[in-house]
Amino acid sequence: MPSINLLPWRQELRQRRRKEFLYGIVGAVLLAAVITLVANLAVSSMIDAQNRRNELLKAEIAELDKAIEQILALEEEKNRMIARMEVIDTLQASRPEVVKLFDQIVSTLPEGVYLTSVKQTGKKLEFNGVAQSSTRVSAFMRNLDAAESLSSPELKVIQTGGGTNPGAQFTLFAAQRAQAGAEEAKAPAKRTARAAEAGK
C-alpha cells in the first residue's frame, strides 16, 4: 500500500492561517487607529465649534452688560429729572403760599403786639416779638390757631419787662397747615412720575 506524506500540506495550511491571522490583527489595528483618528478629529471639531459659540456668547453678554449699564444710567437721569420737576413744582406752588402766609401773619397780629423776627424751618414757624402784655400774646395765639394757614401755636418763652419796659418779650411756635393748592400743584409732577414708571 503506497504511503502519502501530508505534513507539507498541513504545514502550508498552518502557515497560511497564521498569515491570515496576522493580516486580520494588522487590519483590526489599522481600522481601530483610523476610527480613533476620525473620532478625535470629530471631537476636536465639535470642541472648536463650541469654543466659537462660547466666544460669541461672551461677546453678546458683554454687549448686553453695556446696554444694561446705559439703561441704568438713563433710569438714574430720569429719576433726577423727575425729582427736579417735583422741586420746581413745589417752589412754584409755594410762591403764592408764602405771600398768603405773611398776609395772614399780619392779619393775626392784635394791637399792641410787634414781631421782631419770623423764622421758618420746614412747616414750623418761630415768632419772636414784643407785646404790651401777656394777654396780647394770648390773643395772638388764638388768632394764629384760627388762621387758615397756621395751627397749633405753642408758647415757649415769655419774659415780662419792668421799669421803663413794661411789655412782654415772647417766643412762640406755630405749624403751617397743608394747603390744597400746593397738593394740586404737585399733582402734575406725580402724574409725570407715574407715567414714567408705567412706561418702563
Secondary structure, 3 states (H helix, E strand, C coil): CCCCCCHHHHHHHHHHHHHHHHHHHHHHHHHHHHHHHHHHHHHHHHHHHHHHHHHHHHHHHHHHHHHHHHHHHHHHHHHHHHHHHHHHHHHHHHHHHHHHHHHHHHHHCCCCEEEEEEEEECCEEEEEEEECCHHHHHHHHHHHHHCCCEEEEEEEEEEECCCCCCCEEEEEEEEECCCHHHHHHHHHHHHHHHHHHHCC
